Amino acid sequence: IYDPEGFYAPGIFEYTEKPVEDAFRACKKAYGNFKVERETKKSVHGVPSFVWFNGAPDPEDRTLEGFAKALGENTPVVGGSSADNDISGKWKQWCSLNGGTITSSGCSFTLCFCSAVVQGQLFT
């Protein structure tokens, strides 16, 4: 995405036995980073235009629940599982935070505060 007037707050976390809370805490942390940094980007404010996520297979629905708890039910979330084709466990999630973070049992995501109008469509 090339959007110099927008703001993109990345995040990553490891899943524990409480994925809803894991997603909620990580999302709130990324949102806090946005609130600190947004003074440099006067064109973005409020809730994200959308959230992009890439999580290890299994707790995806609970991850969505945690994001909704943190941001509200009306923030679109796109992305999905990072499972490999044969479900052999070779999946990874990565994030640019801290010089690059990689995990195989977590979720990477980005809160996307776009400076332009964003619309989505569902199609098959």
FENRA-V683912 format. One record per helix or strand of 3 or more residues. SS is the DSSP state (helix for helix, strand for strand). FROM is the first residue (numbers start at 0). LEN is the number of residues. If there is no record, write none. Layout:
BEGIN
ss->SS from->FROM len->LEN
ss->SS from->FROM len->LEN
END
This chain:
BEGIN
ss->strand from->6 len->8
ss->helix from->18 len->22
ss->strand from->49 len->6
ss->helix from->59 len->12
ss->strand from->75 len->6
ss->strand from->92 len->3
ss->helix from->96 len->3
ss->strand from->100 len->3
ss->strand from->105 len->8
END
